[in-house]
Every structure is written in structure tokens, then in C-alpha cells.
Amino acid sequence: MYFGNASDALMMTSERMDIQNGISSIEQVLDRLRERGARWAQVLHEHNVICTVNGKPALMSDGIAAGDEIGIFCARSPYAVS
């Protein structure tokens, strides 16, 4: 699920993703999403993303399992001027 700035920038609130062999952490899921293009890579930059698993704060290295709900938040707007 995408929340706040992440939802606005990616123009979606949720999606289902099949967890394939070799994908076992939040970081690996984010890497797969970043492969979608420049906008995804910018919005989901590792220094800008905060995630939850099943509603609980999570580290990028935390494991995931089939059926887990991953929440993706941006720490700041991808449109903010540095």
C-alpha cells in the first residue's frame, strides 16, 4: 500500500505483487519497484522511504512472507526543493 506523498507521486494507493523466488525482504521488493523507471526510483529512494509490514514499523532488511501487507511512505515529498 502506498501512503501520503508516495501515493500522490506514484498515482496509486495499492497493488498486489507476487513474491517470487529470491525476494524475501522489503529492500528486494523496493528494488523491484524501482526498476519500473526514473519516477519510481526517485520516489522510492532508500533515503526517502519508510515502510511498515502488517502495520508495524519495519527495517529495509526485514523479511516478508506471502500475504504480508507492506506500507510505503515517503519521508518527504519527492517534489520538495533541496
Z-matrix of the N, CA and C atoms (Angstrom, degrees):
N
C 1 1.436
C 2 1.522 1 107.89
N 3 1.313 2 115.28 1 140.88
C 4 1.462 3 121.50 2 179.01
C 5 1.524 4 108.33 3 -107.79
N 6 1.334 5 116.34 4 134.56
C 7 1.453 6 120.99 5 -176.29
C 8 1.519 7 110.81 6 -125.25
N 9 1.328 8 116.42 7 152.08
C 10 1.462 9 123.04 8 172.08
C 11 1.511 10 113.61 9 55.22
N 12 1.335 11 115.74 10 -128.29
C 13 1.462 12 121.34 11 -177.01
C 14 1.521 13 112.45 12 -60.20
N 15 1.319 14 117.78 13 -35.31
C 16 1.467 15 120.37 14 178.69
C 17 1.519 16 109.94 15 -63.78
N 18 1.315 17 117.22 16 -44.95
C 19 1.460 18 121.97 17 178.87
C 20 1.523 19 110.92 18 -62.33
N 21 1.323 20 116.76 19 -45.05
C 22 1.470 21 120.90 20 179.95
C 23 1.521 22 111.56 21 -62.43
N 24 1.323 23 117.16 22 -47.89
C 25 1.465 24 121.35 23 -175.06
C 26 1.527 25 112.56 24 -69.91
N 27 1.333 26 117.14 25 -33.89
C 28 1.461 27 120.49 26 -177.94
C 29 1.520 28 112.47 27 -94.11
N 30 1.329 29 115.63 28 -4.66
C 31 1.465 30 123.26 29 177.77
C 32 1.530 31 112.70 30 55.97
N 33 1.323 32 115.15 31 42.45
C 34 1.462 33 120.16 32 174.63
C 35 1.525 34 109.28 33 -157.71
N 36 1.312 35 115.32 34 157.26
C 37 1.462 36 119.55 35 -179.78
C 38 1.523 37 112.46 36 -110.15
N 39 1.328 38 116.59 37 -27.07
C 40 1.463 39 118.54 38 -179.56
C 41 1.521 40 110.32 39 -161.71
N 42 1.312 41 114.08 40 164.70
C 43 1.464 42 121.85 41 174.40
C 44 1.512 43 108.09 42 -163.43
N 45 1.306 44 115.77 43 162.78
C 46 1.468 45 121.20 44 174.44
C 47 1.520 46 107.63 45 -105.32
N 48 1.323 47 115.00 46 141.28
C 49 1.457 48 119.99 47 179.69
C 50 1.518 49 108.48 48 -131.52
N 51 1.319 50 116.12 49 130.10
C 52 1.451 51 120.27 50 173.79
C 53 1.522 52 108.18 51 -75.39
N 54 1.310 53 115.75 52 127.16
C 55 1.460 54 121.01 53 177.80
C 56 1.527 55 106.76 54 -85.78
N 57 1.323 56 114.59 55 113.61
C 58 1.458 57 120.41 56 -177.56
C 59 1.516 58 110.50 57 -93.98
N 60 1.312 59 114.66 58 169.31
C 61 1.475 60 120.19 59 177.23
C 62 1.512 61 109.63 60 -53.80
N 63 1.311 62 116.37 61 137.38
C 64 1.448 63 121.30 62 177.43
C 65 1.516 64 114.13 63 91.96
N 66 1.325 65 118.70 64 -15.58
C 67 1.465 66 121.00 65 177.74
C 68 1.521 67 107.20 66 -98.27
N 69 1.326 68 114.97 67 110.67
C 70 1.460 69 118.14 68 -176.33
C 71 1.521 70 113.32 69 -136.96
N 72 1.350 71 117.69 70 3.92
C 73 1.471 72 119.84 71 -179.67
C 74 1.527 73 109.98 72 -136.55
N 75 1.307 74 115.21 73 163.60
C 76 1.459 75 120.84 74 176.93
C 77 1.524 76 109.89 75 -60.17
N 78 1.316 77 117.97 76 -42.30
C 79 1.466 78 121.52 77 -179.84
C 80 1.523 79 111.01 78 -58.11
N 81 1.307 80 118.09 79 -40.02
C 82 1.461 81 120.88 80 179.51
C 83 1.528 82 111.11 81 -68.02
N 84 1.323 83 117.72 82 -36.40
C 85 1.463 84 120.69 83 175.58
C 86 1.532 85 109.45 84 -64.24
N 87 1.337 86 116.76 85 -45.87
C 88 1.463 87 120.14 86 179.43
C 89 1.529 88 111.34 87 -62.98
N 90 1.324 89 117.44 88 -38.99
C 91 1.472 90 120.14 89 176.57
C 92 1.524 91 110.57 90 -59.18
N 93 1.304 92 116.30 91 -42.87
C 94 1.478 93 120.54 92 178.54
C 95 1.528 94 110.96 93 -62.97
N 96 1.320 95 117.05 94 -41.83
C 97 1.464 96 120.36 95 178.85
C 98 1.532 97 111.36 96 -67.12
N 99 1.322 98 117.89 97 -37.79
C 100 1.466 99 121.70 98 -179.63
C 101 1.526 100 111.74 99 -63.82
N 102 1.306 101 117.59 100 -24.94
C 103 1.463 102 121.90 101 178.64
C 104 1.532 103 112.39 102 -67.08
N 105 1.310 104 117.78 103 -10.63
C 106 1.467 105 121.77 104 -179.60
C 107 1.529 106 113.06 105 -71.74
N 108 1.316 107 118.04 106 -14.45
C 109 1.458 108 120.26 107 177.26
C 110 1.510 109 113.53 108 141.88
N 111 1.341 110 114.38 109 -179.34
C 112 1.464 111 121.86 110 -173.31
C 113 1.522 112 112.75 111 -60.78
N 114 1.325 113 117.62 112 -43.29
C 115 1.471 114 119.95 113 -178.93
C 116 1.520 115 110.31 114 -62.00
N 117 1.321 116 117.26 115 -44.27
C 118 1.458 117 121.38 116 179.17
C 119 1.522 118 110.32 117 -63.15
N 120 1.323 119 116.57 118 -43.13
C 121 1.461 120 120.72 119 -179.56
C 122 1.524 121 111.08 120 -62.84
N 123 1.333 122 116.77 121 -39.86
C 124 1.465 123 120.70 122 180.00
C 125 1.523 124 111.13 123 -68.63
N 126 1.306 125 116.96 124 -49.80
C 127 1.466 126 121.10 125 -177.39
C 128 1.525 127 111.08 126 -63.94
N 129 1.327 128 116.87 127 -38.86
C 130 1.458 129 121.17 128 -175.48
C 131 1.528 130 112.69 129 -99.11
N 132 1.326 131 116.17 130 25.10
C 133 1.470 132 120.42 131 177.58
C 134 1.518 133 109.24 132 -57.30
N 135 1.319 134 115.92 133 139.13
C 136 1.468 135 120.98 134 -173.53
C 137 1.520 136 114.43 135 -56.48
N 138 1.331 137 118.57 136 -27.51
C 139 1.465 138 121.18 137 -179.37
C 140 1.525 139 112.54 138 -88.09
N 141 1.321 140 116.69 139 -0.17
C 142 1.462 141 120.87 140 -176.60
C 143 1.532 142 112.93 141 -116.43
N 144 1.323 143 117.90 142 -7.37
C 145 1.462 144 121.22 143 -170.79
C 146 1.527 145 111.63 144 -104.94
N 147 1.317 146 114.39 145 138.53
C 148 1.460 147 123.21 146 171.55
C 149 1.527 148 105.61 147 -123.30
N 150 1.328 149 117.25 148 132.96
C 151 1.465 150 120.11 149 -177.34
C 152 1.521 151 112.23 150 -125.12
N 153 1.320 152 113.46 151 157.32
C 154 1.460 153 121.70 152 172.00
C 155 1.526 154 107.76 153 -128.52
N 156 1.314 155 116.16 154 154.77
C 157 1.456 156 121.67 155 171.08
C 158 1.516 157 106.60 156 -124.41
N 159 1.307 158 114.96 157 118.86
C 160 1.468 159 121.44 158 -178.04
C 161 1.523 160 111.64 159 53.97
N 162 1.338 161 115.71 160 39.32
C 163 1.455 162 122.05 161 175.14
C 164 1.517 163 115.99 162 83.83
N 165 1.325 164 117.71 163 0.63
C 166 1.466 165 120.92 164 -179.31
C 167 1.527 166 109.93 165 -111.28
N 168 1.341 167 117.90 166 139.57
C 169 1.475 168 120.34 167 179.10
C 170 1.530 169 110.64 168 -53.37
N 171 1.338 170 114.78 169 141.04
C 172 1.456 171 119.37 170 -176.20
C 173 1.527 172 111.29 171 -137.18
N 174 1.317 173 115.29 172 152.35
C 175 1.456 174 122.77 173 173.53
C 176 1.526 175 108.62 174 -89.41
N 177 1.319 176 116.61 175 157.63
C 178 1.460 177 120.43 176 179.70
C 179 1.529 178 111.38 177 -61.10
N 180 1.318 179 117.29 178 -28.64
C 181 1.459 180 121.40 179 -178.17
C 182 1.532 181 113.15 180 -84.43
N 183 1.335 182 117.23 181 -5.91
C 184 1.463 183 119.97 182 -178.55
C 185 1.520 184 111.17 183 -64.80
N 186 1.310 185 114.75 184 142.36
C 187 1.451 186 121.02 185 179.62
C 188 1.519 187 112.39 186 -75.41
N 189 1.319 188 114.35 187 158.84
C 190 1.465 189 121.28 188 176.94
C 191 1.517 190 108.38 189 -132.56
N 192 1.320 191 115.15 190 160.18
C 193 1.458 192 121.47 191 178.17
C 194 1.523 193 108.96 192 -135.35
N 195 1.292 194 115.74 193 161.22
C 196 1.463 195 120.64 194 177.46
C 197 1.518 196 108.86 195 -54.04
N 198 1.315 197 116.42 196 134.06
C 199 1.454 198 121.84 197 178.74
C 200 1.517 199 114.17 198 92.90
N 201 1.333 200 118.32 199 -11.07
C 202 1.464 201 120.63 200 177.43
C 203 1.525 202 110.05 201 -67.64
N 204 1.322 203 115.97 202 144.75
C 205 1.457 204 121.53 203 174.25
C 206 1.516 205 107.87 204 -101.09
N 207 1.325 206 115.63 205 120.58
C 208 1.466 207 121.22 206 179.25
C 209 1.516 208 108.02 207 -103.58
N 210 1.317 209 115.72 208 122.71
C 211 1.461 210 121.74 209 175.93
C 212 1.522 211 108.92 210 -97.49
N 213 1.334 212 116.44 211 132.61
C 214 1.460 213 121.06 212 -178.67
C 215 1.522 214 108.68 213 -120.48
N 216 1.319 215 115.57 214 122.90
C 217 1.457 216 123.95 215 179.83
C 218 1.519 217 108.54 216 -123.21
N 219 1.324 218 117.63 217 149.90
C 220 1.463 219 121.47 218 171.57
C 221 1.517 220 108.17 219 -98.68
N 222 1.323 221 116.01 220 134.39
C 223 1.456 222 120.45 221 179.01
C 224 1.522 223 111.01 222 -66.59
N 225 1.351 224 116.12 223 -31.49
C 226 1.463 225 120.61 224 175.87
C 227 1.512 226 107.82 225 -147.05
N 228 1.284 227 116.20 226 161.58
C 229 1.452 228 121.38 227 -178.36
C 230 1.529 229 110.88 228 -62.82
N 231 1.321 230 117.29 229 133.77
C 232 1.467 231 119.25 230 176.08
C 233 1.522 232 111.98 231 -66.49
N 234 1.313 233 117.23 232 -10.39
C 235 1.457 234 121.62 233 -179.40
C 236 1.536 235 112.70 234 -96.27
N 237 1.341 236 116.05 235 -2.78
C 238 1.463 237 120.28 236 -178.79
C 239 1.533 238 110.37 237 -66.80
N 240 1.308 239 115.66 238 143.26
C 241 1.458 240 121.46 239 177.70
C 242 1.511 241 108.01 240 -89.81
N 243 1.323 242 116.28 241 129.07
C 244 1.464 243 120.31 242 -178.75
C 245 1.510 244 111.47 243 -75.47
